[in-house]
Amino acid sequence: MVELPGEETRSIKSEKKMKALQYYLTVDHAVGVFSTWFGPTLKALEKLDDVQQENLLSDLKEVFNRYNRSGDDTAIIENTYLETIVNI
């Protein structure tokens, strides 16, 4: 892992973090937000044909349903990410 930041790296600390996003009206709303405003999803959709786009959006909906913790028709999506801090 030292190769990326270089030889002068003093330390690398990574920590798994979790954040619940509570602003989605429904899972379909979450998919709409990601496919309209989230850069990586937008870029992926731009590169795909219509069938592939529908498959990606279907997969995204499946993931959101899997991690939805709302217990009702709204969507509170549990997100886990890796925070990495490199000291040089």
C-alpha positions as CSV (number, residue, x, y, z in Angstrom):
1,M,0.0,0.0,0.0
2,V,3.0,2.3,0.4
3,E,3.6,2.3,-3.3
4,L,0.6,4.6,-4.1
5,P,1.5,7.6,-1.8
6,G,5.3,7.0,-2.0
7,E,8.4,6.2,0.0
8,E,7.9,9.2,2.2
9,T,4.7,7.8,3.8
10,R,5.0,7.8,7.6
11,S,1.7,6.0,8.3
12,I,-1.5,4.7,6.8
13,K,-4.6,4.3,8.9
14,S,-7.8,2.8,7.6
15,E,-11.1,2.6,9.5
16,K,-14.4,1.0,8.5
17,K,-17.2,3.5,9.1
18,M,-21.0,3.3,8.8
19,K,-23.5,6.1,8.1
20,A,-27.3,5.9,7.7
21,L,-28.7,8.2,5.1
22,Q,-32.3,9.1,6.0
23,Y,-33.4,11.4,3.2
24,Y,-34.9,9.0,0.7
25,L,-38.7,8.9,0.3
26,T,-38.6,5.4,-1.1
27,V,-36.0,2.9,-2.5
28,D,-37.1,4.1,-6.0
29,H,-36.4,7.7,-4.9
30,A,-32.9,6.6,-3.8
31,V,-32.2,5.0,-7.1
32,G,-33.4,8.1,-8.8
33,V,-31.1,10.3,-6.7
34,F,-28.1,8.1,-7.4
35,S,-28.9,7.9,-11.2
36,T,-29.4,11.6,-11.4
37,W,-26.8,13.2,-9.1
38,F,-24.2,10.7,-8.0
39,G,-21.2,11.0,-10.3
40,P,-19.9,7.4,-10.4
41,T,-23.4,6.1,-11.2
42,L,-24.0,8.8,-13.8
43,K,-20.7,8.0,-15.5
44,A,-21.5,4.2,-15.5
45,L,-24.9,4.8,-17.0
46,E,-23.5,7.1,-19.7
47,K,-21.3,4.1,-20.9
48,L,-24.1,1.5,-21.1
49,D,-26.8,0.7,-23.6
50,D,-30.4,0.8,-22.6
51,V,-30.6,-2.8,-21.5
52,Q,-27.4,-2.5,-19.4
53,Q,-28.7,0.7,-17.8
54,E,-31.8,-1.1,-16.7
55,N,-29.8,-4.0,-15.3
56,L,-27.5,-1.6,-13.4
57,L,-30.5,0.3,-12.0
58,S,-32.2,-3.0,-11.0
59,D,-29.0,-4.1,-9.2
60,L,-28.8,-0.8,-7.5
61,K,-32.4,-1.1,-6.3
62,E,-31.7,-4.6,-5.0
63,V,-28.7,-3.3,-3.0
64,F,-30.8,-0.5,-1.6
65,N,-33.6,-2.9,-0.6
66,R,-31.0,-5.2,1.1
67,Y,-29.6,-2.3,3.2
68,N,-32.8,-0.4,3.8
69,R,-33.4,-0.2,7.6
70,S,-36.6,1.9,7.6
71,G,-39.1,-0.8,8.3
72,D,-41.7,1.1,6.3
73,D,-42.1,2.4,2.7
74,T,-39.3,5.1,3.2
75,A,-35.6,4.3,2.8
76,I,-32.9,4.6,5.4
77,I,-30.0,3.1,3.6
78,E,-27.1,1.7,5.7
79,N,-23.8,2.7,4.1
80,T,-20.4,1.4,5.0
81,Y,-17.2,2.9,3.7
82,L,-13.5,2.8,4.3
83,E,-11.8,6.0,5.5
84,T,-8.1,6.0,4.9
85,I,-5.7,8.6,6.1
86,V,-2.1,8.8,4.8
87,N,0.5,10.8,6.8
88,I,3.5,12.0,4.8
